[in-house]
Amino acid sequence: MDKLTAYLGHRPRTIAIFRAIKLGDLLCAVPAFRALRAAYPEAHIALISLPWAEEFAACYPQYFDEFIAFPGWPGLPEQPVDPEKTVAFLQAMQDRKWDVMVQMQGNGTLVNAMLGLCGATVLAGYYLSDVSSERWAADKGLLQPYPEKKHEVLRHVGLMNFLGIETQGDALEPPHPAIGSPEIKLFSAQSKGFVQEYVCIHAGGISGRRWPETNFAVVADALAEQGYAVVLTGTKAEEPIIEAVRRLMKHPAISLAGQTNLASLTGLLKKAALVVSNDTGVAHLAVACQTPSVVVFTSADPAEWGPLNTDRHRIVLEADPDSVQLVIQEATHLLKELKTDLLL
């Protein structure tokens, strides 16, 4: 019997997952979401996350029954705190009387006390192991010490193991937007102009220091010279970065900066021959789409955030000597291997 059922005395009927971070963080937790749903197919499962993630939850209807926007908390940097909305959020959570709240945000330093105020019967997740005075350290045996040095995907799969929930593998999954959605129609209209195989170049990113635009431009030109159309992706806020790459290139490129959302970006990456990206959410999305990729790591640890499949996805460190040529080399090898596989 799993720990949640054992503590409650019945199978969980309502579960709220707290993970209020960015796209890559949520994608890395999908294997854990999959395990929760498989363990409790009849439960009502909600995702509590940043307001943008309503689209994310809608793209995974097989795992989430509800999305709840998180209004912020002191010390969490992702969004400003609105005290009135935060108090209303806590009251609404208390009124719901959740069976289980799962803390998948991090080590719990800031959020465990806040989630404790939500009034769920069970709080499961992580606590910071060197803060032995916290009551979380011995709270019902449902919180485990946060594993500092572990791959992000395996960290959350490990939490499921700790709770006695059978895991369902560690593979990421792409979002599943509705086929007839406006976003899919938008992608179809955009992709009609692609008369040749294309590669996606993603020079933006928020997870760490970005690789210089000049480097992306050199890589993009090298791939264009191999016969690929170059598609530059990014958010509306990243348009200046994407335009800088395009200006620095010798060959033409298609910019879709600010023109995609999660649904249409997923469609775009699924059909791409290759993705070259900073270590950011798009890199994890390429892994979920099983699109070959080369990811440049500037500051994060690849052992925690790199792709688990290193055959289809390659890592280059900014600190590597001549990282630009390494990216071109890895990209060229992946593209050749893909064509060889198609011929076999």
Secondary structure, DSSP 8 states (H G I E B T S, - for coil): --HHHHHHTS--SEEEEE--S-HHHHHHTHHHHHHHHHH-TTSEEEEEE-GGGHHHHHT-TTT-SEEEE----TT-TTS---HHHHHHHHHHHHHHT-SEEEE-SSSSTTHHHHHHTT--SEEEEEE-TT-TTSGGGGSTT-EEE--SSS-HHHHHHHHHHHTT-----S--------TTSHHHHHHHHHHTT--S-EEEEE---SSS----HHHHHHHHHHHHTTT-EEEEE--GGGHHHHHHHHHH-SS--EE-TTS--HHHHHHHHHH-SEEEEESSHHHHHHHHHT--EEEEESSS-HHHHS-S-TTTEEEEETTSTTHHHHHHHHHHHHHHHHHHHHH-
